Amino acid sequence: MKILIPVNDDKLTVCPVFARAPYFMVCTETAVDCVENPAASVQGGAGLKAAQFVVDQEADALITPRCGENAAQVFQAADIKIYLSQEDDAKANAELYLQQQLEELKHFHSGFVGKQ
């Protein structure tokens, strides 16, 4: 099991923006680590690049407060479930996921072209 969560610079709190989060917290059965998001500073296509990074990490699930339509399509094609975060604390969200207390994210925005 591998869960990815977009996190802020503190590497502890959930970032409100998936594609441009500075880091992703990677939670497995045995470890919690943070990795830089290669899409955080790209000029365009951040959602697709971040989504491909999550796929390349072989994630089983993503926990995020929101997600764009293009990224969601990448996750659906890769059979990665997207869950709606409930807490600011990323580890608390991972625990809620393990307890099956998070809802699947079903509504996706059209993207924030040029915005951060």
SVG drawing of the C-alpha trace seen along z (x, -y; Angstrom):
<svg xmlns="http://www.w3.org/2000/svg" viewBox="-18 -33 30 35">
<polyline fill="none" stroke="black" stroke-width="0.4" points="0.0,0.0 1.3,-3.4 -0.6,-6.7 0.6,-10.1 -0.6,-13.4 0.3,-16.9 2.0,-18.8 3.2,-22.3 6.8,-23.4 6.5,-22.2 6.1,-18.7 3.3,-18.1 0.2,-19.9 -2.0,-19.2 -1.4,-21.6 -4.7,-23.0 -3.4,-22.7 -2.5,-19.3 -0.5,-20.1 1.7,-22.9 2.2,-21.4 5.9,-21.7 6.1,-18.1 4.3,-14.9 4.1,-12.9 4.6,-9.2 3.0,-6.8 3.6,-3.0 3.1,-0.3 6.6,-0.8 7.6,-4.4 6.6,-8.0 8.8,-10.2 8.4,-13.4 9.6,-13.9 9.8,-17.0 7.0,-17.6 8.6,-18.0 5.5,-19.8 5.5,-22.5 7.3,-25.2 6.6,-24.2 5.1,-26.9 2.1,-24.8 0.7,-21.4 1.4,-21.1 -1.6,-18.9 -0.7,-16.3 3.0,-16.3 2.1,-15.9 -0.4,-13.2 2.2,-11.3 4.7,-11.6 2.1,-10.1 1.6,-7.2 5.4,-6.8 5.5,-6.4 3.2,-3.4 0.7,-5.0 -2.5,-3.1 -4.3,-6.2 -4.0,-10.0 -5.5,-12.1 -6.1,-15.7 -8.6,-18.6 -9.1,-19.1 -7.9,-17.8 -8.2,-19.0 -10.1,-17.0 -7.0,-16.2 -5.1,-14.8 -8.2,-12.9 -8.3,-11.2 -4.7,-10.1 -5.5,-8.6 -8.6,-6.9 -6.6,-5.3 -4.0,-4.1 -6.6,-2.8 -5.5,-5.1 -8.3,-6.1 -8.6,-9.8 -9.8,-10.6 -10.9,-13.9 -8.7,-15.1 -10.5,-15.9 -7.7,-17.2 -4.9,-19.7 -2.5,-17.2 -1.3,-14.8 -0.6,-11.9 -4.0,-12.2 -5.5,-11.8 -3.4,-8.7 -4.8,-7.2 -8.3,-8.1 -7.7,-6.4 -6.5,-3.2 -9.6,-3.3 -11.7,-3.6 -13.1,-7.0 -12.3,-9.1 -14.7,-9.7 -13.7,-9.3 -13.2,-12.7 -15.9,-12.8 -15.9,-16.5 -13.0,-17.8 -12.3,-21.4 -11.4,-22.4 -7.9,-23.6 -6.2,-26.8 -4.4,-27.8 -1.6,-30.2 -2.6,-30.4 -0.7,-29.2"/>
</svg>
